[in-house]
Amino acid sequence: MTRTKIPWDQLHYLEDRYDNNLDEVEKSGNADDIRKLNEIILIMNPDSKSADSIARYIEIGYGVREVEEELKVDYRKISAVMKERRLELKPKFSYMLVDPYGCPFFLEQLENLKPFGKVRENFKADQRAFSKLGFKLYRFDNHWFDLDRGDNYMVKGNNETIFVK
């Protein structure tokens, strides 16, 4: 049996940051700290691939495949936890549009550009067209937890509403 080294430095960091109350880590919403805590829990208790761990990852914005890879659990278990706890997947953003005033908009798909102008559904063509209007379009790979409070975003299937996190 191989022994895994416990990352004591990370544990002490979290204890110091949250005044020895690790329950506060999840309440903080800080994705990096939640990820560190989950890693520590999994190392100290490999059987902790529980519904709670799965739910934590889904709640902060991981997709099903990412949860499968991180926790080494199968799709059926993730699906069962999501159904039991009525969890929905958070959007993952592939593009960022910055308007002429510097305000960013996070988009799931190019089709979300429709409210801002004509869409060609081709990244390079859209990038050129929107740059002529003063916008900047970037490829982007961000999760829900990467967005800050107050960030604007648009989701698949809704090209009219701009949501604010």
C-alpha positions as CSV (number, residue, x, y, z in Angstrom):
1,M,0.0,0.0,0.0
2,T,1.4,3.4,-1.0
3,R,1.1,6.2,1.5
4,T,0.2,9.6,0.2
5,K,1.8,12.6,1.7
6,I,-0.7,14.9,3.4
7,P,-0.2,18.6,2.3
8,W,0.1,20.0,5.8
9,D,1.1,23.4,4.5
10,Q,-2.2,23.7,2.6
11,L,-4.2,22.5,5.7
12,H,-2.4,25.0,7.9
13,Y,-3.0,27.8,5.4
14,L,-6.7,27.1,5.3
15,E,-6.9,26.9,9.1
16,D,-5.1,30.2,9.5
17,R,-7.2,31.9,6.8
18,Y,-10.5,30.6,8.3
19,D,-9.7,30.8,12.0
20,N,-9.5,27.0,12.4
21,N,-13.1,26.7,11.1
22,L,-12.9,24.6,7.9
23,D,-16.7,24.8,7.5
24,E,-16.2,28.4,6.6
25,V,-14.1,27.4,3.5
26,E,-17.2,26.2,1.7
27,K,-19.3,29.2,2.8
28,S,-16.6,31.6,1.4
29,G,-17.2,30.6,-2.2
30,N,-13.4,30.8,-2.9
31,A,-13.0,28.1,-5.5
32,D,-9.2,27.7,-5.0
33,D,-9.6,27.2,-1.2
34,I,-12.5,24.8,-1.7
35,R,-10.4,22.8,-4.2
36,K,-7.5,22.7,-1.7
37,L,-9.8,21.5,1.0
38,N,-11.3,18.8,-1.2
39,E,-7.8,17.6,-2.2
40,I,-6.9,17.3,1.5
41,I,-10.1,15.4,2.4
42,L,-9.6,13.0,-0.5
43,I,-6.0,12.3,0.6
44,M,-6.8,11.9,4.3
45,N,-9.9,9.8,3.5
46,P,-9.9,8.2,0.1
47,D,-13.5,6.9,0.6
48,S,-14.8,10.5,0.9
49,K,-15.9,10.6,-2.7
50,S,-19.2,11.1,-1.2
51,A,-22.3,12.9,-2.4
52,D,-21.0,16.0,-0.5
53,S,-17.8,16.1,-2.5
54,I,-19.6,15.6,-5.7
55,A,-22.1,18.3,-4.8
56,R,-19.4,20.8,-3.9
57,Y,-17.7,20.4,-7.2
58,I,-21.0,20.8,-9.1
59,E,-22.0,23.8,-7.0
60,I,-18.8,25.8,-7.7
61,G,-19.2,25.2,-11.5
62,Y,-17.4,22.0,-12.5
63,G,-18.9,20.0,-15.4
64,V,-19.7,16.3,-15.1
65,R,-16.6,15.1,-17.0
66,E,-14.4,17.3,-14.8
67,V,-16.0,15.8,-11.6
68,E,-15.4,12.4,-13.0
69,E,-11.7,13.1,-13.6
70,E,-11.1,15.0,-10.3
71,L,-12.9,12.5,-8.0
72,K,-12.5,9.3,-10.1
73,V,-16.3,8.6,-9.9
74,D,-18.6,7.5,-12.6
75,Y,-21.3,9.4,-14.4
76,R,-24.1,7.4,-12.8
77,K,-23.1,8.5,-9.3
78,I,-22.7,12.1,-10.3
79,S,-26.1,12.0,-12.0
80,A,-27.7,10.5,-9.0
81,V,-26.3,13.2,-6.6
82,M,-27.4,15.9,-9.0
83,K,-30.9,14.5,-9.2
84,E,-31.2,13.8,-5.4
85,R,-30.0,17.3,-4.5
86,R,-31.7,19.1,-7.4
87,L,-28.4,20.5,-8.7
88,E,-27.9,22.0,-12.1
89,L,-24.7,22.5,-14.0
90,K,-23.4,26.0,-14.1
91,P,-22.4,27.5,-17.5
92,K,-18.9,27.3,-18.8
93,F,-17.7,30.3,-20.8
94,S,-15.8,29.9,-24.1
95,Y,-15.6,33.6,-25.2
96,M,-15.2,37.0,-23.7
97,L,-16.4,40.2,-25.4
98,V,-15.1,43.5,-24.1
99,D,-17.1,46.5,-25.1
100,P,-15.5,49.9,-26.2
101,Y,-15.8,51.1,-22.5
102,G,-13.9,48.1,-21.2
103,C,-16.8,46.2,-19.8
104,P,-16.4,42.4,-20.2
105,F,-19.2,40.0,-21.2
106,F,-18.7,36.2,-20.8
107,L,-20.3,34.1,-23.5
108,E,-21.0,30.4,-23.7
109,Q,-21.2,30.5,-27.5
110,L,-20.7,32.8,-30.5
111,E,-24.4,33.0,-31.0
112,N,-24.6,35.1,-27.8
113,L,-23.0,38.0,-29.8
114,K,-26.3,38.7,-31.6
115,P,-27.4,41.6,-29.3
116,F,-24.1,43.3,-30.1
117,G,-24.2,43.0,-33.9
118,K,-24.3,40.6,-36.8
119,V,-22.9,37.2,-36.0
120,R,-21.1,35.0,-38.5
121,E,-20.6,32.0,-36.2
122,N,-16.9,32.0,-37.2
123,F,-14.5,33.2,-34.5
124,K,-12.0,35.0,-36.7
125,A,-14.7,36.6,-38.8
126,D,-16.6,37.7,-35.7
127,Q,-13.4,39.0,-34.1
128,R,-12.6,41.2,-37.1
129,A,-16.2,42.5,-37.5
130,F,-16.5,43.4,-33.8
131,S,-13.1,45.0,-33.6
132,K,-14.3,47.4,-36.3
133,L,-17.1,48.4,-33.9
134,G,-14.6,48.9,-31.0
135,F,-15.2,45.6,-29.3
136,K,-12.5,43.0,-28.5
137,L,-13.4,39.3,-28.8
138,Y,-11.3,36.6,-27.1
139,R,-11.4,32.9,-26.8
140,F,-11.8,32.1,-23.2
141,D,-12.0,28.9,-21.1
142,N,-13.6,29.8,-17.8
143,H,-15.8,28.1,-15.2
144,W,-18.6,29.7,-13.2
145,F,-16.3,30.2,-10.2
146,D,-13.8,32.2,-12.3
147,L,-16.3,35.0,-12.7
148,D,-16.4,37.7,-10.1
149,R,-19.6,39.1,-8.6
150,G,-21.0,41.8,-10.9
151,D,-19.6,40.2,-14.1
152,N,-22.0,40.1,-17.1
153,Y,-22.6,36.8,-18.8
154,M,-24.9,35.2,-21.4
155,V,-25.9,31.5,-21.7
156,K,-26.8,29.1,-24.5
157,G,-30.2,29.4,-25.9
158,N,-30.8,32.9,-24.6
159,N,-29.4,35.6,-26.8
160,E,-31.5,38.5,-25.4
161,T,-30.8,38.5,-21.7
162,I,-27.5,39.6,-20.1
163,F,-27.2,38.2,-16.6
164,V,-25.2,39.5,-13.8
165,K,-23.4,37.2,-11.4
